[in-house]
Amino acid sequence: MTIKVLISGSGKMGREVLHAVSAEDDMEPVGVVDLLSTEEYISLPGEGEVLVPFERDPAALITRTRPDVIVDFTSAEWTPKLAEAALQDNVRLVSGTSGLSERFLSHLGEECSKRELGAVVAANFAIGAILMQQMSRMAARFYDNAEIIEQHHDGKADAPSGTSLATAKAIVDAHGKPMSVTATKRETIQGTRGGVVDGVAIHSVRLPGLVAHQEVIFGGPGETLRIRHDTSDRASFMPGVLLAVREVMNLKSLVVGLEGLFGFESEGTRQRADAG
């Protein structure tokens, strides 16, 4: 079976997804939807000029191309609109958009369950980032103090990152209670100690030259444990994206977090049902 894939977004991530999907024997890119589209077609990577439809209206492009899956890396304002169009035609959604609200995820989960339709929403599609979160869960059982430093390129719209928030929640979940905040008697510059999620301080760095990086630091008497993941190229996200595209075809509900596809424990993972 060839999976027909519609890509949402024509920026750096969208084009990376388009390139990755084009290279797979069991997938076919059928179009690209982007609110900023100015052309009727967009060319596929590779030799020769192969064009696919390029439109602004997701509902119109879904009707035109009849995809099985939409892969979305856009914005928290655009993704809910895209999801509504996808749900109307029972098209599965794979999204890596940051900053999606709990209200939207709850609505998406309800609609997917009602339709027995698969969807995957993940803060990070890099395999190493998922393993970093799981290692942090393991360590959280043995430490009371933890902080996170996350670093991203200067074009990232939100802070802190979805990955750092998911990691902090995973740490607290595994610890069984909020972590202990290291008190500071005087903060000379407000915000220097970062934002705190249930006792886990998160520090965000935004600079040109970065892609995506995160370090989790646990502290105990006389020792520290550092767990770090670095992304040097957006290609690192593609194995996870391709995995999600294949797996979502067998789902009947929403899964939040790529770890849910690996069988790892996850606070945010919705029920997964294998195809009968």
Backbone as CSV, one residue per row, in Angstrom:
resi,resn,N_x,N_y,N_z,CA_x,CA_y,CA_z,C_x,C_y,C_z
1,MET,0.839,-1.203,0.000,0.000,0.000,0.000,0.872,1.251,0.000
2,THR,0.563,2.189,-0.862,1.267,3.464,-0.895,0.483,4.492,-0.083
3,ILE,1.132,5.130,0.861,0.487,6.126,1.715,0.571,7.488,1.032
4,LYS,-0.564,8.090,0.775,-0.615,9.413,0.133,-0.486,10.479,1.219
5,VAL,0.543,11.321,1.091,0.875,12.283,2.142,0.741,13.712,1.629
6,LEU,-0.003,14.513,2.371,-0.107,15.952,2.122,0.751,16.666,3.154
7,ILE,1.584,17.594,2.724,2.469,18.307,3.642,1.895,19.689,3.924
8,SER,1.827,20.051,5.189,1.360,21.371,5.601,2.566,22.222,5.983
9,GLY,2.792,23.294,5.215,3.925,24.174,5.468,5.005,23.982,4.428
10,SER,5.507,25.085,3.892,6.550,25.012,2.862,7.857,25.654,3.319
11,GLY,7.986,25.825,4.649,9.231,26.367,5.191,10.310,25.304,5.260
12,LYS,11.302,25.520,6.110,12.441,24.597,6.182,12.010,23.185,6.570
13,MET,11.150,23.082,7.581,10.703,21.758,8.007,9.786,21.127,6.973
14,GLY,8.893,21.927,6.396,7.989,21.397,5.386,8.733,20.828,4.196
15,ARG,9.758,21.527,3.757,10.542,21.053,2.610,11.381,19.827,2.976
16,GLU,11.822,19.758,4.223,12.553,18.577,4.675,11.635,17.353,4.667
17,VAL,10.399,17.544,5.115,9.423,16.456,5.096,9.118,16.051,3.656
18,LEU,8.947,17.022,2.786,8.674,16.743,1.377,9.791,15.909,0.760
19,HIS,11.024,16.259,1.078,12.187,15.524,0.576,12.197,14.093,1.120
20,ALA,11.923,13.946,2.418,11.959,12.620,3.048,10.862,11.712,2.512
21,VAL,9.648,12.238,2.391,8.523,11.449,1.896,8.758,11.029,0.447
22,SER,9.333,11.931,-0.344,9.593,11.645,-1.759,10.556,10.482,-1.943
23,ALA,11.427,10.274,-0.950,12.453,9.232,-1.065,11.968,7.857,-0.628
24,GLU,10.755,7.770,-0.076,10.244,6.501,0.444,9.425,5.765,-0.609
25,ASP,9.667,4.458,-0.739,8.962,3.649,-1.738,7.494,3.461,-1.418
26,ASP,7.137,3.512,-0.115,5.752,3.253,0.270,4.967,4.530,0.546
27,MET,5.510,5.681,0.154,4.824,6.955,0.355,4.824,7.778,-0.923
28,GLU,3.789,8.600,-1.066,3.683,9.488,-2.223,3.246,10.879,-1.762
29,PRO,4.082,11.910,-1.935,3.643,13.269,-1.625,2.652,13.748,-2.685
30,VAL,1.472,14.168,-2.249,0.431,14.530,-3.223,0.167,16.024,-3.279
31,GLY,0.765,16.791,-2.369,0.546,18.227,-2.402,1.119,18.913,-1.181
32,VAL,1.152,20.237,-1.243,1.616,21.060,-0.126,0.596,22.173,0.085
33,VAL,0.178,22.363,1.327,-0.744,23.443,1.654,-0.017,24.455,2.535
34,ASP,-0.160,25.729,2.185,0.523,26.794,2.923,-0.271,28.080,2.729
35,LEU,-0.575,28.743,3.832,-1.347,29.991,3.783,-0.641,31.059,2.955
36,LEU,0.684,30.957,2.827,1.466,31.946,2.094,1.756,31.518,0.652
37,SER,1.089,30.484,0.190,1.324,29.984,-1.166,1.024,31.065,-2.211
38,THR,1.926,31.208,-3.178,1.728,32.159,-4.277,1.779,31.466,-5.634
39,GLU,2.116,30.175,-5.637,2.210,29.414,-6.890,1.145,28.322,-6.905
40,GLU,0.861,27.810,-8.101,-0.134,26.752,-8.245,0.458,25.373,-7.976
41,TYR,1.782,25.241,-8.222,2.457,23.966,-8.020,3.801,24.198,-7.335
42,ILE,4.287,23.137,-6.691,5.615,23.163,-6.084,6.366,21.932,-6.580
43,SER,7.659,22.076,-6.828,8.433,20.974,-7.397,8.927,20.035,-6.303
44,LEU,8.971,18.746,-6.632,9.509,17.743,-5.730,11.023,17.714,-5.837
45,PRO,11.718,17.329,-4.770,13.173,17.191,-4.826,13.580,16.081,-5.786
46,GLY,14.790,16.163,-6.325,15.294,15.102,-7.183,15.438,15.552,-8.620
47,GLU,15.820,14.614,-9.443,16.060,14.916,-10.844,14.738,15.073,-11.602
48,GLY,14.771,15.938,-12.614,13.566,16.161,-13.399,12.607,17.061,-12.669
49,GLU,11.665,17.631,-13.393,10.700,18.541,-12.795,9.378,17.820,-12.572
50,VAL,9.168,17.395,-11.329,7.918,16.761,-10.938,7.195,17.731,-10.016
51,LEU,5.968,18.063,-10.355,5.223,19.073,-9.616,4.043,18.456,-8.882
52,VAL,3.728,19.024,-7.703,2.521,18.646,-6.966,1.748,19.924,-6.651
53,PRO,0.442,19.823,-6.439,-0.372,21.013,-6.149,0.108,21.760,-4.912
54,PHE,-0.002,23.069,-4.968,0.459,23.958,-3.899,-0.637,24.996,-3.694
55,GLU,-1.413,24.864,-2.597,-2.576,25.721,-2.391,-2.626,26.293,-0.983
56,ARG,-3.497,27.312,-0.820,-3.698,27.925,0.485,-4.826,27.273,1.283
57,ASP,-5.807,26.736,0.608,-7.016,26.228,1.245,-6.880,24.736,1.531
58,PRO,-6.773,24.335,2.806,-6.588,22.910,3.109,-7.769,22.053,2.688
59,ALA,-8.992,22.541,2.897,-10.165,21.753,2.538,-10.197,21.481,1.036
60,ALA,-9.894,22.503,0.241,-9.901,22.347,-1.217,-8.820,21.379,-1.674
61,LEU,-7.641,21.463,-1.047,-6.541,20.594,-1.457,-6.778,19.148,-1.010
62,ILE,-7.421,18.968,0.129,-7.769,17.620,0.580,-8.761,16.982,-0.399
63,THR,-9.754,17.763,-0.814,-10.731,17.263,-1.783,-10.052,16.920,-3.102
64,ARG,-9.100,17.717,-3.490,-8.412,17.531,-4.776,-7.465,16.338,-4.772
65,THR,-6.754,16.118,-3.647,-5.678,15.115,-3.628,-6.022,13.845,-2.869
66,ARG,-7.041,13.857,-2.014,-7.461,12.699,-1.231,-6.304,12.011,-0.509
67,PRO,-5.621,12.725,0.389,-4.489,12.118,1.112,-4.948,11.151,2.196
68,ASP,-4.040,10.268,2.592,-4.272,9.411,3.755,-3.827,10.102,5.038
69,VAL,-2.738,10.880,4.931,-2.110,11.513,6.099,-1.706,12.944,5.740
70,ILE,-1.862,13.851,6.699,-1.302,15.199,6.577,-0.190,15.333,7.600
71,VAL,0.991,15.763,7.152,2.116,16.025,8.055,2.246,17.535,8.210
72,ASP,2.218,18.000,9.464,2.099,19.428,9.741,3.193,19.919,10.689
73,PHE,3.980,20.883,10.225,4.934,21.609,11.067,4.730,23.089,10.790
74,THR,3.757,23.700,11.472,3.436,25.094,11.167,3.336,25.919,12.455
75,SER,2.138,26.420,12.746,1.968,27.277,13.920,0.730,26.874,14.698
76,ALA,0.693,27.282,15.962,-0.429,26.932,16.834,-1.718,27.612,16.384
77,GLU,-1.609,28.644,15.550,-2.795,29.304,15.019,-3.343,28.559,13.798
78,TRP,-2.449,27.982,12.992,-2.848,27.329,11.749,-3.279,25.877,11.961
79,THR,-2.588,25.139,12.811,-2.837,23.706,12.962,-4.284,23.364,13.309
80,PRO,-4.959,24.061,14.250,-6.359,23.719,14.531,-7.264,23.854,13.302
81,LYS,-7.030,24.860,12.462,-7.825,25.025,11.247,-7.570,23.871,10.291
82,LEU,-6.306,23.490,10.181,-5.939,22.364,9.330,-6.578,21.079,9.844
83,ALA,-6.542,20.890,11.163,-7.092,19.680,11.765,-8.587,19.554,11.503
84,GLU,-9.317,20.657,11.564,-10.752,20.616,11.298,-11.034,20.148,9.877
85,ALA,-10.238,20.667,8.923,-10.410,20.247,7.531,-10.077,18.770,7.375
86,ALA,-9.031,18.315,8.071,-8.641,16.903,7.998,-9.719,16.007,8.591
87,LEU,-10.256,16.401,9.755,-11.273,15.592,10.418,-12.526,15.447,9.562
88,GLN,-12.890,16.496,8.859,-14.099,16.461,8.036,-14.030,15.381,6.968
89,ASP,-12.804,15.083,6.502,-12.632,14.076,5.451,-11.937,12.812,5.964
90,ASN,-11.878,12.661,7.300,-11.266,11.471,7.917,-9.832,11.252,7.445
91,VAL,-9.069,12.336,7.393,-7.655,12.266,7.052,-6.848,12.288,8.347
92,ARG,-5.886,11.409,8.467,-5.069,11.295,9.668,-4.064,12.449,9.743
93,LEU,-3.800,12.920,10.966,-2.897,14.047,11.181,-1.651,13.614,11.934
94,VAL,-0.489,14.038,11.430,0.778,13.903,12.143,1.328,15.316,12.283
95,SER,1.442,15.814,13.514,1.826,17.213,13.713,2.969,17.359,14.721
96,GLY,3.913,18.214,14.357,5.006,18.567,15.253,4.969,20.034,15.623
97,THR,3.823,20.660,15.455,3.673,22.076,15.778,3.798,22.311,17.283
98,SER,4.555,23.331,17.664,4.752,23.662,19.075,3.638,24.574,19.580
99,GLY,3.404,24.510,20.881,2.504,25.458,21.537,1.028,25.176,21.374
100,LEU,0.656,23.966,20.948,-0.763,23.630,20.823,-1.413,23.558,22.206
101,SER,-2.605,24.107,22.323,-3.264,24.191,23.628,-3.835,22.849,24.062
102,GLU,-3.975,22.672,25.362,-4.612,21.473,25.905,-6.066,21.385,25.439
103,ARG,-6.705,22.525,25.276,-8.088,22.542,24.802,-8.182,21.948,23.400
104,PHE,-7.245,22.342,22.526,-7.243,21.795,21.164,-6.946,20.297,21.183
105,LEU,-5.959,19.879,21.967,-5.597,18.462,22.021,-6.751,17.618,22.555
106,SER,-7.464,18.147,23.531,-8.614,17.439,24.076,-9.696,17.280,23.005
107,HIS,-9.950,18.360,22.266,-10.945,18.320,21.188,-10.524,17.340,20.102
108,LEU,-9.269,17.396,19.725,-8.761,16.490,18.695,-8.881,15.038,19.147
109,GLY,-8.536,14.781,20.404,-8.632,13.429,20.935,-10.061,12.906,20.913
110,GLU,-11.015,13.760,21.296,-12.421,13.356,21.295,-12.901,13.042,19.883
111,GLU,-12.532,13.905,18.932,-12.975,13.708,17.553,-12.346,12.463,16.934
112,CYS,-11.065,12.224,17.240,-10.392,11.040,16.701,-11.018,9.762,17.251
113,SER,-11.318,9.740,18.541,-11.936,8.565,19.154,-13.326,8.321,18.577
114,LYS,-14.065,9.397,18.377,-15.414,9.272,17.839,-15.394,8.693,16.426
115,ARG,-14.391,9.094,15.655,-14.282,8.638,14.263,-13.423,7.378,14.116
116,GLU,-12.807,6.944,15.229,-11.825,5.840,15.195,-10.739,6.158,14.164
117,LEU,-10.214,7.371,14.293,-9.241,7.905,13.338,-7.919,8.171,14.049
118,GLY,-6.822,7.716,13.490,-5.518,7.910,14.104,-4.980,9.319,13.927
119,ALA,-4.208,9.773,14.919,-3.482,11.043,14.844,-2.285,10.961,15.783
120,VAL,-1.219,11.649,15.435,-0.026,11.720,16.274,0.386,13.178,16.402
121,VAL,0.509,13.656,17.633,1.006,15.000,17.908,2.210,14.856,18.837
122,ALA,3.356,15.390,18.425,4.576,15.219,19.223,5.363,16.514,19.287
123,ALA,5.946,16.773,20.446,6.778,17.958,20.615,8.113,17.812,19.903
124,ASN,8.549,16.569,19.714,9.856,16.332,19.095,9.826,14.982,18.376
125,PHE,10.345,14.956,17.158,10.371,13.722,16.376,11.765,13.117,16.285
126,ALA,12.744,13.694,16.962,14.088,13.119,16.970,14.119,11.932,17.935
127,ILE,14.624,10.804,17.471,14.671,9.597,18.298,15.488,9.847,19.557
128,GLY,16.618,10.536,19.419,17.478,10.821,20.571,16.787,11.666,21.619
129,ALA,15.923,12.588,21.182,15.204,13.440,22.133,14.218,12.617,22.953
130,ILE,13.582,11.637,22.320,12.650,10.763,23.040,13.406,9.923,24.062
131,LEU,14.576,9.413,23.667,15.384,8.628,24.603,15.878,9.501,25.762
132,MET,16.214,10.772,25.474,16.622,11.699,26.525,15.511,11.862,27.563
133,GLN,14.275,11.995,27.104,13.154,12.127,28.021,12.977,10.874,28.874
134,GLN,13.122,9.712,28.259,12.960,8.471,29.004,14.074,8.278,30.034
135,MET,15.308,8.655,29.678,16.419,8.590,30.634,16.194,9.564,31.786
136,SER,15.590,10.715,31.467,15.287,11.694,32.519,14.225,11.154,33.468
137,ARG,13.270,10.415,32.923,12.258,9.771,33.770,12.921,8.791,34.744
138,MET,13.870,8.023,34.242,14.573,7.059,35.088,15.322,7.764,36.204
139,ALA,16.026,8.846,35.845,16.851,9.557,36.831,16.006,10.266,37.880
140,ALA,14.807,10.701,37.489,13.957,11.483,38.392,13.576,10.725,39.656
141,ARG,13.637,9.418,39.623,13.313,8.622,40.813,14.353,8.804,41.911
142,PHE,15.563,9.244,41.533,16.687,9.248,42.482,17.166,10.645,42.872
143,TYR,16.573,11.685,42.270,17.001,13.057,42.563,15.802,13.921,42.908
144,ASP,16.059,14.940,43.732,15.006,15.892,44.103,15.121,17.200,43.337
145,ASN,16.268,17.448,42.711,16.507,18.721,42.034,16.867,18.511,40.567
146,ALA,16.238,19.289,39.689,16.536,19.184,38.257,16.267,20.519,37.568
147,GLU,17.094,20.846,36.592,16.886,22.028,35.761,17.135,21.657,34.302
148,ILE,16.520,22.411,33.394,16.623,22.145,31.961,17.107,23.396,31.238
149,ILE,18.095,23.218,30.376,18.543,24.293,29.491,18.212,23.861,28.065
150,GLU,17.333,24.601,27.402,16.992,24.272,26.013,17.444,25.415,25.109
151,GLN,18.020,25.054,23.964,18.574,26.032,23.029,18.014,25.782,21.629
152,HIS,17.536,26.846,20.989,16.983,26.723,19.654,17.405,27.905,18.779
153,HIS,17.175,27.738,17.491,17.466,28.794,16.514,16.622,30.034,16.806
154,ASP,17.057,31.165,16.273,16.409,32.439,16.577,15.043,32.603,15.921
155,GLY,14.667,31.685,15.026,13.369,31.779,14.380,12.266,31.028,15.106
156,LYS,12.597,30.335,16.186,11.568,29.576,16.918,10.595,30.537,17.587
157,ALA,9.301,30.271,17.401,8.283,31.231,17.829,7.996,31.201,19.321
158,ASP,8.146,30.042,19.970,7.723,29.924,21.356,8.887,29.614,22.286
159,ALA,8.699,29.939,23.546,9.658,29.600,24.593,8.885,29.438,25.899
160,PRO,9.153,28.410,26.682,10.132,27.364,26.393,9.625,26.411,25.319
161,SER,10.484,25.525,24.885,10.125,24.584,23.835,9.139,23.546,24.356
162,GLY,8.382,22.965,23.419,7.466,21.895,23.796,8.194,20.696,24.364
163,THR,9.406,20.436,23.842,10.194,19.300,24.335,10.597,19.498,25.789
164,SER,11.019,20.716,26.136,11.431,20.966,27.524,10.245,20.863,28.476
165,LEU,9.083,21.340,28.049,7.887,21.222,28.889,7.496,19.756,29.081
166,ALA,7.550,18.987,27.990,7.221,17.568,28.073,8.217,16.832,28.968
167,THR,9.489,17.225,28.883,10.513,16.598,29.716,10.286,16.925,31.195
168,ALA,9.980,18.189,31.481,9.724,18.593,32.867,8.533,17.828,33.446
169,LYS,7.474,17.688,32.670,6.288,16.971,33.137,6.601,15.490,33.354
170,ALA,7.431,14.927,32.460,7.824,13.518,32.607,8.646,13.312,33.874
171,ILE,9.534,14.263,34.180,10.366,14.185,35.380,9.496,14.205,36.638
172,VAL,8.564,15.150,36.683,7.697,15.285,37.856,6.802,14.055,38.002
173,ASP,6.309,13.563,36.879,5.459,12.372,36.897,6.217,11.175,37.475
174,ALA,7.457,10.984,37.022,8.262,9.855,37.507,8.693,10.055,38.957
175,HIS,8.908,11.307,39.342,9.333,11.607,40.717,8.183,11.406,41.709
176,GLY,6.976,11.552,41.224,5.805,11.333,42.067,5.320,12.551,42.807
177,LYS,6.030,13.659,42.690,5.652,14.917,43.325,6.521,16.016,42.711
178,PRO,6.192,17.307,42.935,7.024,18.374,42.382,8.470,18.267,42.851
179,MET,9.387,18.659,41.992,10.797,18.689,42.360,11.058,19.840,43.326
180,SER,12.184,19.796,43.989,12.543,20.851,44.941,13.218,21.999,44.213
181,VAL,12.731,23.205,44.427,13.314,24.395,43.796,14.471,24.893,44.642
182,THR,15.619,25.104,44.016,16.769,25.660,44.721,16.541,27.153,44.927
183,ALA,16.427,27.559,46.171,16.087,28.952,46.477,17.257,29.889,46.187
184,THR,16.928,31.077,45.682,17.912,32.143,45.471,17.514,33.339,46.328
185,LYS,18.408,33.797,47.173,18.069,34.878,48.097,17.813,36.190,47.368
186,ARG,18.597,36.444,46.299,18.425,37.722,45.595,18.629,37.499,44.103
187,GLU,17.645,37.896,43.319,17.718,37.796,41.864,17.947,39.192,41.308
188,THR,19.183,39.477,40.905,19.548,40.818,40.453,18.808,41.215,39.181
189,ILE,18.660,40.269,38.269,17.896,40.496,37.044,16.723,39.527,37.048
190,GLN,15.502,40.053,36.980,14.312,39.223,37.052,14.287,38.206,35.907
191,GLY,13.973,36.965,36.242,13.882,35.913,35.240,15.160,35.139,35.032
192,THR,16.244,35.548,35.697,17.530,34.878,35.516,17.457,33.399,35.871
193,ARG,16.642,33.047,36.841,16.544,31.659,37.270,15.604,30.837,36.395
194,GLY,15.067,31.459,35.340,14.225,30.735,34.398,12.786,30.611,34.864
195,GLY,11.984,29.928,34.044,10.605,29.643,34.406,10.533,28.288,35.090
196,VAL,9.611,28.125,36.023,9.563,26.910,36.834,8.276,26.135,36.563
197,VAL,8.422,24.847,36.261,7.293,23.938,36.072,7.369,22.867,37.153
198,ASP,6.526,22.980,38.168,6.493,21.995,39.265,7.878,21.715,39.826
199,GLY,8.624,22.779,40.047,9.935,22.654,40.667,11.090,22.465,39.700
200,VAL,10.817,22.309,38.413,11.873,22.164,37.406,12.061,23.500,36.690
201,ALA,13.220,24.127,36.876,13.505,25.401,36.211,13.904,25.145,34.759
202,ILE,13.316,25.914,33.841,13.628,25.791,32.413,14.231,27.103,31.930
203,HIS,15.379,27.015,31.286,16.084,28.177,30.743,16.098,28.072,29.219
204,SER,15.639,29.099,28.520,15.553,29.088,27.058,16.607,29.994,26.441
205,VAL,17.311,29.458,25.441,18.313,30.212,24.675,17.846,30.269,23.227
206,ARG,17.889,31.448,22.597,17.531,31.615,21.196,18.653,32.373,20.485
207,LEU,19.347,31.682,19.572,20.487,32.290,18.892,20.591,31.794,17.447
208,PRO,21.071,32.640,16.538,21.385,32.157,15.194,22.473,31.082,15.283
209,GLY,22.414,30.109,14.395,23.424,29.059,14.379,23.015,27.807,15.109
210,LEU,22.021,27.912,16.001,21.524,26.747,16.713,20.419,26.071,15.896
211,VAL,20.177,24.785,16.158,19.030,24.093,15.586,18.101,23.725,16.742
212,ALA,18.408,22.646,17.467,17.620,22.252,18.643,18.522,21.457,19.576
213,HIS,18.603,21.897,20.826,19.504,21.283,21.799,18.837,21.334,23.172
214,GLN,19.049,20.309,23.976,18.510,20.316,25.334,19.422,19.541,26.269
215,GLU,19.626,20.108,27.459,20.384,19.445,28.509,19.552,19.423,29.779
216,VAL,19.420,18.251,30.363,18.728,18.078,31.641,19.790,17.822,32.701
217,ILE,19.771,18.618,33.756,20.785,18.503,34.811,20.106,18.128,36.125
218,PHE,20.496,16.984,36.665,20.035,16.558,37.989,21.157,16.812,38.991
219,GLY,20.797,17.307,40.171,21.787,17.579,41.194,21.484,16.861,42.492
220,GLY,22.519,16.280,43.086,22.387,15.619,44.382,23.618,15.919,45.221
221,PRO,23.677,15.433,46.445,24.825,15.694,47.310,26.136,15.225,46.662
222,GLY,26.986,16.160,46.318,28.310,15.841,45.796,28.358,15.367,44.357
223,GLU,27.244,15.487,43.601,27.276,15.008,42.217,26.217,15.696,41.356
224,THR,26.434,15.669,40.052,25.418,16.068,39.076,25.355,15.014,37.979
225,LEU,24.188,14.877,37.395,23.990,14.000,36.242,23.441,14.853,35.109
226,ARG,24.128,14.808,33.946,23.711,15.594,32.786,23.291,14.663,31.659
227,ILE,22.111,14.913,31.119,21.596,14.157,29.978,21.347,15.158,28.859
228,ARG,22.049,15.007,27.736,22.016,16.031,26.685,21.718,15.425,25.321
229,HIS,20.945,16.162,24.553,20.680,15.779,23.161,20.898,17.002,22.266
230,ASP,21.600,16.784,21.152,21.880,17.864,20.201,21.389,17.490,18.815
231,THR,20.697,18.408,18.182,20.272,18.254,16.798,21.079,19.225,15.949
232,SER,21.827,18.708,14.988,22.648,19.565,14.132,22.021,19.783,12.757
233,ASP,20.977,18.993,12.434,20.332,19.101,11.127,18.887,18.644,11.259
234,ARG,17.982,19.296,10.536,16.561,18.927,10.592,16.303,17.526,10.061
235,ALA,17.264,16.980,9.343,17.118,15.597,8.862,16.961,14.621,10.023
236,SER,17.415,15.005,11.218,17.318,14.111,12.380,15.878,13.833,12.777
237,PHE,14.961,14.725,12.388,13.557,14.530,12.733,12.844,13.566,11.783
238,MET,13.433,13.316,10.621,12.710,12.586,9.580,12.447,11.111,9.902
239,PRO,13.377,10.361,10.521,13.018,8.978,10.873,11.782,8.895,11.765
240,GLY,11.657,9.827,12.704,10.483,9.849,13.572,9.221,10.231,12.822
241,VAL,9.341,11.177,11.896,8.186,11.587,11.095,7.700,10.425,10.231
242,LEU,8.624,9.754,9.561,8.256,8.633,8.692,7.648,7.482,9.501
243,LEU,8.204,7.248,10.693,7.629,6.231,11.585,6.186,6.589,11.927
244,ALA,5.952,7.863,12.275,4.613,8.302,12.656,3.632,8.186,11.494
245,VAL,4.077,8.507,10.283,3.211,8.397,9.099,2.771,6.951,8.904
246,ARG,3.685,6.029,9.085,3.333,4.608,8.917,2.452,4.116,10.065
247,GLU,2.805,4.487,11.299,2.078,3.993,12.466,0.677,4.576,12.572
248,VAL,0.493,5.821,12.137,-0.813,6.464,12.288,-1.876,5.757,11.450
249,MET,-1.448,5.039,10.436,-2.387,4.280,9.608,-3.035,3.144,10.401
250,ASN,-2.388,2.711,11.490,-2.898,1.607,12.304,-3.552,2.068,13.600
251,LEU,-3.631,3.385,13.800,-4.205,3.911,15.036,-5.688,4.210,14.874
252,LYS,-6.397,4.179,15.993,-7.817,4.524,16.002,-8.113,5.649,16.993
253,SER,-7.065,6.326,17.431,-7.225,7.416,18.383,-5.988,8.310,18.310
254,LEU,-5.968,9.337,19.140,-4.853,10.276,19.188,-3.754,9.772,20.112
255,VAL,-2.517,9.859,19.669,-1.351,9.595,20.512,-0.571,10.899,20.634
256,VAL,-0.317,11.320,21.855,0.461,12.538,22.110,1.852,12.132,22.580
257,GLY,2.869,12.471,21.809,4.239,12.111,22.136,4.682,10.913,21.324
258,LEU,5.821,11.041,20.665,6.331,9.956,19.836,6.640,8.717,20.674
259,GLU,6.910,8.919,21.963,7.223,7.791,22.838,6.067,6.784,22.909
260,GLY,4.850,7.277,22.649,3.696,6.392,22.644,3.759,5.354,21.540
261,LEU,4.510,5.638,20.476,4.672,4.681,19.383,5.780,3.681,19.673
262,PHE,6.616,3.977,20.666,7.713,3.087,21.045,7.349,2.185,22.214
263,GLY,6.163,2.387,22.772,5.764,1.577,23.923,6.306,2.100,25.230
264,PHE,6.891,3.324,25.231,7.377,3.921,26.472,6.204,4.492,27.251
265,GLU,6.353,4.531,28.568,5.347,5.161,29.423,5.373,6.644,29.165
266,SER,4.178,7.239,29.089,4.086,8.678,28.840,2.824,9.236,29.472
267,GLU,2.977,10.311,30.229,1.840,10.933,30.885,0.840,11.434,29.864
268,GLY,1.330,11.869,28.700,0.432,12.477,27.727,-0.035,11.538,26.635
269,THR,0.274,10.273,26.724,-0.106,9.368,25.651,-1.567,8.958,25.737
270,ARG,-2.305,9.192,24.684,-3.689,8.766,24.605,-3.730,7.274,24.237
271,GLN,-4.875,6.690,24.396,-5.020,5.270,24.112,-4.663,4.961,22.665
272,ARG,-3.936,3.886,22.459,-3.591,3.439,21.131,-4.286,2.114,20.859
273,ALA,-4.885,2.010,19.700,-5.576,0.762,19.348,-5.024,0.267,18.029
274,ASP,-4.537,-0.977,18.007,-4.038,-1.553,16.776,-5.200,-1.888,15.847
275,ALA,-4.923,-1.833,14.573,-5.956,-2.172,13.601,-6.322,-3.641,13.734
276,GLY,-7.599,-3.932,13.622,-8.033,-5.306,13.763,-7.862,-6.088,12.471
